[in-house]
Amino acid sequence: QAVQRQLEELEERQRALEISGVELERELRGEADSGTKDETQMLHEWFELVLEKNKLMRYESELLIIAQELELEDHQSRLEQKLREKMAIDGKSK
């Protein structure tokens, strides 16, 4: 559940970054009012957004791996329980 919650928060942060990135790209192309920002400053902000997005994507990959690992551990636990049950049945029939 904690991993799922982190994934949801991560998705929201990625959406916010995407919106910021789109707006910044529009400013760079001259389609939106950039106010007092010069092109160098906007490019610097754009690269920071790209770096942040890449960082979030790596974190998302890590969270997905953790979620898969938890799922596999749960599956292993259930299989071990079934094995114990079958071994108990076989022991009684001997």
N, C-alpha and C positions, 0 to 999 in steps of 0.2 A: 504494500500500500504506500509506503514511504517513497519507493522508487517511482510508482505511478504518479504520485503527487509532484515529485521533482520533475518528471517528464512533462506534466501539464504546465508547471511554472516555466519550464524551459521553452515550451512551445509559445507561451505568451510573450516571453522576452524576445524570441526569434521574430514573432509577428511585429512587435514594436520596432525592432531593428530594421525589418523589411520596410516598414512605413517610413522610417527616418531615411533609409537609403534611397527610396523612390523619390522622396521630396528633395534630397540633396542632389540626386542625379538631374532632376528637373531644373534645379538652380544652376547646376554646372552647364547645362545645355542652354540656359538663358530663357527657359520656359516659365520660370517662377521668379518672384522678387527675392533677390538674395540680400537685400538690405545693405549693410556695410561690409559684408564678407567679400574678401577678394578671392580670386580663383585658387591661389596657393592654400589659403586657409580651408576652402571647401574641399580641395583634394586631400589635404591632411585629415579632415574629418571623415571623408569617404574611406580612406585607407584604414582609419581606426574602426569604422563600422565593419569593414571587410574582415579585419583581424578579430573583432569581437564575434562576428558571425561564425568564423572558422573555429574559434574557441568553443562556442556553444555547440557546434556540430560535433566536435570531438567529445565534449561532455555528454551529449546525447548518445553517442556511440558507446561510451563507457556505461551509461545507465542501462542501455539495452542489453549489454553483455551481462551486467549484474542481474537484471531481471531474468535473463535466460538461465543464468547460473542458479538462481533461486528456484526457478521452475524445475530444473534438472535435479536439484537436491531434493525437492519435494517428491518428484517422480521416483527417485532412488529409494526414498524412505517408504513410499507406498509399496514398491516392489519387494523391499526387504520384509515388510510386514506380511505380504502375501506369502513369501517364502517361508517365514516362521510358521504361519498358519498351516501351510501344506506339510511342513516337516512335522508339526504336532499331530496332524491327522495320520500321516504315515507311521509315526511312532506308536499311535494307539492301535492301528490295524495289525501291527507285528505281534 
